[in-house]
Amino acid sequence: MKGNFATKFNGLQRTTRHIYLSIFIGIVAGLGAILFYGALKLATDLFLHKLAGFYPPNAAGEGGPIGDSVIKHHLLFLLSVTLGALIAGVVVFLFAPEAEGHGTDAAISAVHNNPKGVRLRVVAIKIIASAVTIGSGGSGGREGPTAQISAGIGSAVARWLNLDEIDAKMVVAVGLGSGIGAIFKAPLGGAILASEILFASDFEIAYLVPSMIASGIAYVIFGSAYGFASVFSVPGAHFVVSIGAFLAIVVLGFVSGLAGVAYSKTFYFTVGLARRLKKFRYFLVVLGGFLVGLIGFAYPQDVGTGYGYLQQVIDGGGALKDAFFVIILIGLLRIVATSLSIGLGGSGGVFGPGVVVGGYIGASVWKVAVQLAPSLSHQEAAFVVIGMTACFGAVARAPLAMVALIAEMTNTIVYVGPTLIAITIALGVVTFFGTTMYESQTVSKDDTRTLMEMRTPSKFKITNSKS
């Protein structure tokens, strides 16, 4: 019966097949996002709330910044993060090594190299490992797991229906974008992301319409379970155009690009270290959790997703009241914490932490700019949101998708104009250094080399691990 159905399905016109596949993937992505978000809430309650007695604040769209904001029981928190890292590492290393890392890169690799080859067990392991890593206090994002979950199921569908290469690549790419669009309540951004994030310098227009269908459906399903409010709230969003503001945005773009380069370089240095010391991987993943716990003692903003603390900064409070060096230190330590949590063998996304890093970079630039241009005194939210977009949008090589994603995540388009200026400058910086956050991205549709392969002479070429 399976063979008959597959034959009939593949006999349909390609456009018709893509519509049906997009509807199915949208449903799967929405349900997958619900499942993972529920698992993450459960893990957070078990590890941080019950074990560590720590209740970090939430972003506005997740219940508001209600929480302790400080870690009271340091030893219990250290136990939580370390134990969570160990559990996640054991689950991944024993049952599905492909689930290690940040997920989105694995989905990108599948699209380019083996769209039918993602094992279904990776979906289950990714849910468990990522929920435990982040829920216990590790620094990670939600987008990577949801991208790999929906892309993995898309890969299984491609195998089951014996889809040709064109359809198989499409269904995995659409799964990637719609999963992210659902978990971030940003359907347009997720749709664009599926077309843009596969390449360092190109765009796959053929995936856009199927991604819009799937991402829209996934968004409706996820929102029906967890609400449709944007992740972040930006009260009284406005931007005052002035020479001082323009110059500050230019500086922010440049600094955001440098922060993105630092994020990528630090993360992949840690990943490379873990690959070279693979026989010590259990020790490394536990060490990573332990060190993140120590970072959390001083700066709890750098553990978990950090969205609640970022919301406080957007609102004009939290770390924004601290000195400049403290704000920028929080941003830089988030890079270190994410590299330790995910790069040494844990499981979670790098998108979310990148947004947090960019937000604190934006806040630090505002802290200096307001001293030179007092007219910017009530523009802190603008700089935070623009930094959120420019930093990770540049290093992810997905500027258009990132502008749309953050606009939807903050429910405001007020900052789109200055954001385009900042992200263009940041992208120029990242391109100059030849850096990306996703090592499986190819240069373009025609040039299938990765940036790493371009930088490595052929006789010394190394094989990337597509995890």
Sequence and secondary structure as in RCSB ss.txt:
>XXXX:A:sequence
MKGNFATKFNGLQRTTRHIYLSIFIGIVAGLGAILFYGALKLATDLFLHKLAGFYPPNAAGEGGPIGDSVIKHHL
LFLLSVTLGALIAGVVVFLFAPEAEGHGTDAAISAVHNNPKGVRLRVVAIKIIASAVTIGSGGSGGREGPTAQIS
AGIGSAVARWLNLDEIDAKMVVAVGLGSGIGAIFKAPLGGAILASEILFASDFEIAYLVPSMIASGIAYVIFGSA
YGFASVFSVPGAHFVVSIGAFLAIVVLGFVSGLAGVAYSKTFYFTVGLARRLKKFRYFLVVLGGFLVGLIGFAYP
QDVGTGYGYLQQVIDGGGALKDAFFVIILIGLLRIVATSLSIGLGGSGGVFGPGVVVGGYIGASVWKVAVQLAPS
LSHQEAAFVVIGMTACFGAVARAPLAMVALIAEMTNTIVYVGPTLIAITIALGVVTFFGTTMYESQTVSKDDTRT
LMEMRTPSKFKITNSKS
>XXXX:A:secstr
 HHHHHHHHHTS HHHHHHHHHHHHHHHHHHHHHHHHHHHHHHHIIIIIIIT       GGGT S S  S S HH
HHHHHHHHHHHHHHHHHHHH GGGSB SHHHHHHHHHH TT   HHHHHHHHHHHHHHHHTT   BSHHHHHHHH
HHHHHHHHHHTT  HHHHHHHHHHHHHHHHHHHTT HHHHHHHHHHTTBSS   GGGHHHHHHHHHHHHHHHHHH
H SS SS  TT      HHHHHHHHHHHHHHHHHHHHHHHHHHHHHHHHHHTGGGHHHHHHHHHHHHHHHHHH G
GGSS  HHHHHHHHTT GGGGS HHHHHHHHHHHHHHHIIIIITT B BSHHHHHHHHHHHHHHHHHHHHHH GG
GTT HHHHHHHHHHHHHHHHTT HHHHHHHHHHHHT  TTHHHHHHHHHHHHHHHHHHT  S TT BS SS   B
HHHHHS GGG       
